């Protein structure tokens, strides 16, 4: 087992711990949709790389530098690949030495790999799930990528965004707790109540509607937060 393999195993364990923690606020997608999302995220990474490489393509008022945006989009790609793989990540295709050539160096190569992976999964070709580990390996080798740390940062952002604001009162002062953290930097040991926002309620409804549509198409009962592919 090499260092990359250990890192990917840790990333998988942390992803599923996060999914369990956020299950009610951020539903887990099924295998097919997770792969489709990963493919879309790889395209976003390629888009960010293009805008970083060709300044005349840059948009105005971007929140992040395009270099940082590329790494974030690749981390999102990895997040959805880890979801598609299920809790038993197959790393048998991860090489023992560093990969070279097109795939390890470019977002174009990663997007190509995602397209092939998605096609193989839809065609139910034998062994396609083992290729998820290889694509994760390639993403982890991308210049400037610290995959585990960047995924952890993405989880923190999702946690703060998807969880509703928790209003608390202590000594007559009302403050807010977002993503489980007191805005005043201290825990308030008082009764608290949740106030879901319209945005979050809409997200939840959309996720549930999609889940029901998928279940109906497959002739299966609707099972929230279910993932496929765990054998």
BALOBA-1460 file (C-alpha; in Angstrom, 3 decimals):
// residues 231
<rec num="1" residu="x" x="0.000" y="0.000" z="0.000"/>
<rec num="2" residu="x" x="1.475" y="3.376" z="-1.026"/>
<rec num="3" residu="x" x="0.851" y="6.850" z="0.373"/>
<rec num="4" residu="x" x="-1.737" y="7.696" z="-2.292"/>
<rec num="5" residu="x" x="-3.713" y="4.549" z="-1.501"/>
<rec num="6" residu="x" x="-3.730" y="5.384" z="2.204"/>
<rec num="7" residu="x" x="-4.881" y="8.912" z="1.459"/>
<rec num="8" residu="x" x="-7.718" y="7.717" z="-0.756"/>
<rec num="9" residu="x" x="-8.878" y="5.253" z="1.890"/>
<rec num="10" residu="x" x="-8.919" y="8.056" z="4.456"/>
<rec num="11" residu="x" x="-10.812" y="10.267" z="2.017"/>
<rec num="12" residu="x" x="-13.418" y="7.545" z="1.543"/>
<rec num="13" residu="x" x="-13.868" y="7.043" z="5.286"/>
<rec num="14" residu="x" x="-14.208" y="10.784" z="5.891"/>
<rec num="15" residu="x" x="-16.661" y="11.193" z="3.016"/>
<rec num="16" residu="x" x="-19.008" y="8.567" z="4.400"/>
<rec num="17" residu="x" x="-18.713" y="9.918" z="7.942"/>
<rec num="18" residu="x" x="-19.696" y="13.319" z="6.539"/>
<rec num="19" residu="x" x="-22.551" y="11.813" z="4.536"/>
<rec num="20" residu="x" x="-23.871" y="10.115" z="7.668"/>
<rec num="21" residu="x" x="-23.628" y="13.364" z="9.618"/>
<rec num="22" residu="x" x="-25.385" y="15.396" z="6.908"/>
<rec num="23" residu="x" x="-27.905" y="12.788" z="5.783"/>
<rec num="24" residu="x" x="-31.004" y="14.791" z="6.679"/>
<rec num="25" residu="x" x="-29.697" y="18.107" z="5.348"/>
<rec num="26" residu="x" x="-27.751" y="16.953" z="2.274"/>
<rec num="27" residu="x" x="-29.183" y="13.726" z="0.802"/>
<rec num="28" residu="x" x="-26.788" y="11.172" z="-0.669"/>
<rec num="29" residu="x" x="-27.295" y="10.591" z="-4.392"/>
<rec num="30" residu="x" x="-27.398" y="7.171" z="-6.021"/>
<rec num="31" residu="x" x="-24.533" y="5.712" z="-8.019"/>
<rec num="32" residu="x" x="-25.660" y="6.809" z="-11.477"/>
<rec num="33" residu="x" x="-26.419" y="10.394" z="-10.511"/>
<rec num="34" residu="x" x="-23.185" y="10.620" z="-8.492"/>
<rec num="35" residu="x" x="-21.204" y="9.652" z="-11.589"/>
<rec num="36" residu="x" x="-23.123" y="12.153" z="-13.698"/>
<rec num="37" residu="x" x="-22.358" y="14.852" z="-11.126"/>
<rec num="38" residu="x" x="-18.681" y="13.849" z="-11.122"/>
<rec num="39" residu="x" x="-18.615" y="14.192" z="-14.913"/>
<rec num="40" residu="x" x="-20.188" y="17.665" z="-14.662"/>
<rec num="41" residu="x" x="-17.701" y="18.726" z="-11.977"/>
<rec num="42" residu="x" x="-14.785" y="17.620" z="-14.161"/>
<rec num="43" residu="x" x="-16.165" y="19.879" z="-16.875"/>
<rec num="44" residu="x" x="-16.299" y="22.754" z="-14.384"/>
<rec num="45" residu="x" x="-12.655" y="22.064" z="-13.524"/>
<rec num="46" residu="x" x="-11.734" y="22.187" z="-17.207"/>
<rec num="47" residu="x" x="-13.667" y="25.447" z="-17.576"/>
<rec num="48" residu="x" x="-11.796" y="27.004" z="-14.626"/>
<rec num="49" residu="x" x="-8.445" y="25.833" z="-16.036"/>
<rec num="50" residu="x" x="-9.242" y="27.373" z="-19.426"/>
<rec num="51" residu="x" x="-10.067" y="30.723" z="-17.820"/>
<rec num="52" residu="x" x="-6.861" y="30.575" z="-15.768"/>
<rec num="53" residu="x" x="-4.789" y="29.735" z="-18.838"/>
<rec num="54" residu="x" x="-6.385" y="32.202" z="-21.261"/>
<rec num="55" residu="x" x="-6.928" y="35.523" z="-19.427"/>
<rec num="56" residu="x" x="-9.122" y="36.935" z="-22.196"/>
<rec num="57" residu="x" x="-11.677" y="34.210" z="-21.294"/>
<rec num="58" residu="x" x="-11.840" y="35.262" z="-17.632"/>
<rec num="59" residu="x" x="-15.133" y="36.457" z="-16.194"/>
<rec num="60" residu="x" x="-15.519" y="39.579" z="-14.086"/>
<rec num="61" residu="x" x="-15.947" y="39.507" z="-10.301"/>
<rec num="62" residu="x" x="-14.999" y="35.881" z="-9.718"/>
<rec num="63" residu="x" x="-14.946" y="34.855" z="-6.044"/>
<rec num="64" residu="x" x="-11.781" y="32.723" z="-6.322"/>
<rec num="65" residu="x" x="-8.717" y="32.675" z="-8.507"/>
<rec num="66" residu="x" x="-9.188" y="30.266" z="-11.369"/>
<rec num="67" residu="x" x="-6.313" y="28.127" z="-10.090"/>
<rec num="68" residu="x" x="-8.082" y="27.670" z="-6.756"/>
<rec num="69" residu="x" x="-11.397" y="27.151" z="-8.536"/>
<rec num="70" residu="x" x="-9.853" y="24.364" z="-10.634"/>
<rec num="71" residu="x" x="-8.645" y="22.544" z="-7.527"/>
<rec num="72" residu="x" x="-12.014" y="22.988" z="-5.804"/>
<rec num="73" residu="x" x="-13.898" y="21.607" z="-8.808"/>
<rec num="74" residu="x" x="-11.553" y="18.607" z="-8.961"/>
<rec num="75" residu="x" x="-12.166" y="18.032" z="-5.251"/>
<rec num="76" residu="x" x="-15.917" y="18.097" z="-5.942"/>
<rec num="77" residu="x" x="-15.317" y="15.585" z="-8.733"/>
<rec num="78" residu="x" x="-13.514" y="13.327" z="-6.264"/>
<rec num="79" residu="x" x="-16.304" y="13.744" z="-3.717"/>
<rec num="80" residu="x" x="-18.905" y="12.480" z="-6.170"/>
<rec num="81" residu="x" x="-16.636" y="9.629" z="-7.313"/>
<rec num="82" residu="x" x="-16.190" y="8.523" z="-3.698"/>
<rec num="83" residu="x" x="-19.976" y="8.612" z="-3.353"/>
<rec num="84" residu="x" x="-20.471" y="6.561" z="-6.513"/>
<rec num="85" residu="x" x="-17.935" y="3.988" z="-5.311"/>
<rec num="86" residu="x" x="-19.889" y="3.283" z="-2.127"/>
<rec num="87" residu="x" x="-18.318" y="2.532" z="1.228"/>
<rec num="88" residu="x" x="-16.063" y="-0.183" z="-0.231"/>
<rec num="89" residu="x" x="-13.626" y="1.747" z="-2.411"/>
<rec num="90" residu="x" x="-11.819" y="-0.552" z="-4.850"/>
<rec num="91" residu="x" x="-8.214" y="0.577" z="-5.283"/>
<rec num="92" residu="x" x="-6.864" y="-2.411" z="-7.183"/>
<rec num="93" residu="x" x="-6.268" y="-0.208" z="-10.253"/>
<rec num="94" residu="x" x="-4.152" y="2.337" z="-8.387"/>
<rec num="95" residu="x" x="-0.556" y="2.111" z="-9.660"/>
<rec num="96" residu="x" x="2.352" y="1.624" z="-7.292"/>
<rec num="97" residu="x" x="4.310" y="4.479" z="-8.878"/>
<rec num="98" residu="x" x="3.405" y="7.965" z="-10.001"/>
<rec num="99" residu="x" x="1.503" y="8.152" z="-13.272"/>
<rec num="100" residu="x" x="2.833" y="10.294" z="-16.090"/>
<rec num="101" residu="x" x="1.507" y="11.715" z="-19.302"/>
<rec num="102" residu="x" x="-1.755" y="13.405" z="-20.229"/>
<rec num="103" residu="x" x="-4.107" y="12.278" z="-17.500"/>
<rec num="104" residu="x" x="-2.014" y="13.213" z="-14.454"/>
<rec num="105" residu="x" x="-1.304" y="16.718" z="-15.716"/>
<rec num="106" residu="x" x="-4.443" y="18.121" z="-17.312"/>
<rec num="107" residu="x" x="-8.092" y="18.717" z="-16.540"/>
<rec num="108" residu="x" x="-8.784" y="17.699" z="-20.140"/>
<rec num="109" residu="x" x="-7.415" y="14.219" z="-19.460"/>
<rec num="110" residu="x" x="-9.444" y="13.909" z="-16.253"/>
<rec num="111" residu="x" x="-12.630" y="14.945" z="-18.075"/>
<rec num="112" residu="x" x="-11.902" y="12.330" z="-20.756"/>
<rec num="113" residu="x" x="-11.492" y="9.659" z="-18.075"/>
<rec num="114" residu="x" x="-14.784" y="10.693" z="-16.456"/>
<rec num="115" residu="x" x="-16.573" y="10.482" z="-19.782"/>
<rec num="116" residu="x" x="-15.276" y="6.971" z="-20.380"/>
<rec num="117" residu="x" x="-16.106" y="5.928" z="-16.831"/>
<rec num="118" residu="x" x="-19.669" y="7.211" z="-17.142"/>
<rec num="119" residu="x" x="-20.103" y="5.453" z="-20.479"/>
<rec num="120" residu="x" x="-18.767" y="2.180" z="-19.080"/>
<rec num="121" residu="x" x="-21.093" y="2.368" z="-16.083"/>
<rec num="122" residu="x" x="-24.157" y="3.073" z="-18.217"/>
<rec num="123" residu="x" x="-23.234" y="0.146" z="-20.483"/>
<rec num="124" residu="x" x="-22.629" y="-1.986" z="-17.363"/>
<rec num="125" residu="x" x="-19.228" y="-3.050" z="-18.625"/>
<rec num="126" residu="x" x="-17.377" y="-5.447" z="-16.368"/>
<rec num="127" residu="x" x="-14.946" y="-3.873" z="-13.922"/>
<rec num="128" residu="x" x="-16.017" y="-0.256" z="-14.378"/>
<rec num="129" residu="x" x="-16.123" y="0.327" z="-10.623"/>
<rec num="130" residu="x" x="-12.444" y="-0.468" z="-10.241"/>
<rec num="131" residu="x" x="-11.725" y="2.444" z="-12.600"/>
<rec num="132" residu="x" x="-13.128" y="4.881" z="-10.025"/>
<rec num="133" residu="x" x="-10.057" y="4.303" z="-7.865"/>
<rec num="134" residu="x" x="-7.776" y="4.992" z="-10.814"/>
<rec num="135" residu="x" x="-9.515" y="8.301" z="-11.629"/>
<rec num="136" residu="x" x="-9.299" y="9.325" z="-7.959"/>
<rec num="137" residu="x" x="-5.602" y="8.503" z="-8.085"/>
<rec num="138" residu="x" x="-5.147" y="10.734" z="-11.136"/>
<rec num="139" residu="x" x="-7.011" y="13.605" z="-9.452"/>
<rec num="140" residu="x" x="-4.813" y="13.262" z="-6.365"/>
<rec num="141" residu="x" x="-1.716" y="13.759" z="-8.594"/>
<rec num="142" residu="x" x="-2.961" y="17.005" z="-10.129"/>
<rec num="143" residu="x" x="-0.423" y="19.825" z="-9.532"/>
<rec num="144" residu="x" x="-1.132" y="21.649" z="-6.275"/>
<rec num="145" residu="x" x="-3.736" y="19.133" z="-5.105"/>
<rec num="146" residu="x" x="-3.884" y="18.125" z="-1.447"/>
<rec num="147" residu="x" x="-7.011" y="16.045" z="-1.887"/>
<rec num="148" residu="x" x="-7.787" y="15.156" z="1.720"/>
<rec num="149" residu="x" x="-7.361" y="18.726" z="2.982"/>
<rec num="150" residu="x" x="-9.331" y="20.207" z="0.104"/>
<rec num="151" residu="x" x="-12.184" y="17.737" z="0.602"/>
<rec num="152" residu="x" x="-12.294" y="18.637" z="4.284"/>
<rec num="153" residu="x" x="-12.589" y="22.301" z="3.317"/>
<rec num="154" residu="x" x="-15.421" y="21.457" z="0.921"/>
<rec num="155" residu="x" x="-17.249" y="19.582" z="3.692"/>
<rec num="156" residu="x" x="-16.973" y="22.610" z="5.970"/>
<rec num="157" residu="x" x="-18.425" y="24.824" z="3.239"/>
<rec num="158" residu="x" x="-21.292" y="22.417" z="2.537"/>
<rec num="159" residu="x" x="-22.012" y="22.060" z="6.244"/>
<rec num="160" residu="x" x="-22.316" y="25.814" z="6.679"/>
<rec num="161" residu="x" x="-24.388" y="26.234" z="3.508"/>
<rec num="162" residu="x" x="-26.836" y="23.358" z="3.796"/>
<rec num="163" residu="x" x="-27.589" y="23.377" z="7.472"/>
<rec num="164" residu="x" x="-30.226" y="25.863" z="8.601"/>
<rec num="165" residu="x" x="-29.363" y="28.659" z="10.992"/>
<rec num="166" residu="x" x="-29.761" y="27.760" z="14.643"/>
<rec num="167" residu="x" x="-30.860" y="30.699" z="16.786"/>
<rec num="168" residu="x" x="-29.763" y="30.571" z="20.422"/>
<rec num="169" residu="x" x="-30.331" y="32.835" z="23.393"/>
<rec num="170" residu="x" x="-27.936" y="33.191" z="26.309"/>
<rec num="171" residu="x" x="-28.142" y="35.903" z="28.979"/>
<rec num="172" residu="x" x="-30.681" y="37.764" z="26.896"/>
<rec num="173" residu="x" x="-28.436" y="37.863" z="23.796"/>
<rec num="174" residu="x" x="-29.536" y="36.172" z="20.609"/>
<rec num="175" residu="x" x="-26.817" y="34.791" z="18.373"/>
<rec num="176" residu="x" x="-26.589" y="32.322" z="15.565"/>
<rec num="177" residu="x" x="-25.013" y="28.927" z="15.103"/>
<rec num="178" residu="x" x="-24.251" y="27.963" z="11.512"/>
<rec num="179" residu="x" x="-22.975" y="24.516" z="10.657"/>
<rec num="180" residu="x" x="-22.771" y="23.644" z="14.350"/>
<rec num="181" residu="x" x="-20.486" y="26.579" z="15.219"/>
<rec num="182" residu="x" x="-21.436" y="29.475" z="17.499"/>
<rec num="183" residu="x" x="-21.013" y="32.776" z="15.674"/>
<rec num="184" residu="x" x="-19.710" y="34.287" z="18.919"/>
<rec num="185" residu="x" x="-17.057" y="31.575" z="19.203"/>
<rec num="186" residu="x" x="-18.558" y="29.872" z="22.266"/>
<rec num="187" residu="x" x="-21.164" y="27.225" z="22.870"/>
<rec num="188" residu="x" x="-24.478" y="28.401" z="24.266"/>
<rec num="189" residu="x" x="-25.962" y="25.691" z="26.464"/>
<rec num="190" residu="x" x="-29.580" y="26.698" z="26.060"/>
<rec num="191" residu="x" x="-32.667" y="25.519" z="24.254"/>
<rec num="192" residu="x" x="-32.371" y="26.096" z="20.528"/>
<rec num="193" residu="x" x="-34.651" y="25.730" z="17.554"/>
<rec num="194" residu="x" x="-33.993" y="25.277" z="13.854"/>
<rec num="195" residu="x" x="-35.265" y="27.616" z="11.163"/>
<rec num="196" residu="x" x="-34.961" y="26.029" z="7.697"/>
<rec num="197" residu="x" x="-34.652" y="28.578" z="4.910"/>
<rec num="198" residu="x" x="-36.752" y="28.534" z="1.772"/>
<rec num="199" residu="x" x="-33.636" y="27.631" z="-0.215"/>
<rec num="200" residu="x" x="-32.946" y="24.570" z="1.888"/>
<rec num="201" residu="x" x="-36.589" y="23.495" z="1.847"/>
<rec num="202" residu="x" x="-36.525" y="23.743" z="-1.937"/>
<rec num="203" residu="x" x="-33.302" y="21.703" z="-2.103"/>
<rec num="204" residu="x" x="-34.839" y="18.995" z="0.070"/>
<rec num="205" residu="x" x="-37.983" y="18.853" z="-2.048"/>
<rec num="206" residu="x" x="-35.985" y="18.623" z="-5.270"/>
<rec num="207" residu="x" x="-33.836" y="15.806" z="-3.872"/>
<rec num="208" residu="x" x="-36.896" y="13.888" z="-2.699"/>
<rec num="209" residu="x" x="-38.691" y="14.366" z="-6.010"/>
<rec num="210" residu="x" x="-35.669" y="13.055" z="-7.902"/>
<rec num="211" residu="x" x="-35.410" y="10.073" z="-5.556"/>
<rec num="212" residu="x" x="-39.043" y="9.183" z="-6.147"/>
<rec num="213" residu="x" x="-38.656" y="9.527" z="-9.930"/>
<rec num="214" residu="x" x="-35.646" y="7.202" z="-9.931"/>
<rec num="215" residu="x" x="-37.437" y="4.697" z="-7.700"/>
<rec num="216" residu="x" x="-40.551" y="4.749" z="-9.894"/>
<rec num="217" residu="x" x="-38.448" y="4.242" z="-13.046"/>
<rec num="218" residu="x" x="-36.797" y="1.199" z="-11.478"/>
<rec num="219" residu="x" x="-40.018" y="-0.159" z="-9.987"/>
<rec num="220" residu="x" x="-38.602" y="0.130" z="-6.482"/>
<rec num="221" residu="x" x="-39.898" y="1.743" z="-3.294"/>
<rec num="222" residu="x" x="-38.546" y="5.198" z="-2.523"/>
<rec num="223" residu="x" x="-35.643" y="4.958" z="-0.011"/>
<rec num="224" residu="x" x="-34.155" y="8.326" z="1.053"/>
<rec num="225" residu="x" x="-30.359" y="8.489" z="1.416"/>
<rec num="226" residu="x" x="-29.876" y="5.078" z="-0.216"/>
<rec num="227" residu="x" x="-26.810" y="4.431" z="-2.357"/>
<rec num="228" residu="x" x="-26.200" y="1.690" z="-4.852"/>
<rec num="229" residu="x" x="-23.273" y="-0.516" z="-5.453"/>
<rec num="230" residu="x" x="-22.316" y="-1.784" z="-1.989"/>
<rec num="231" residu="x" x="-21.683" y="-5.466" z="-2.386"/>
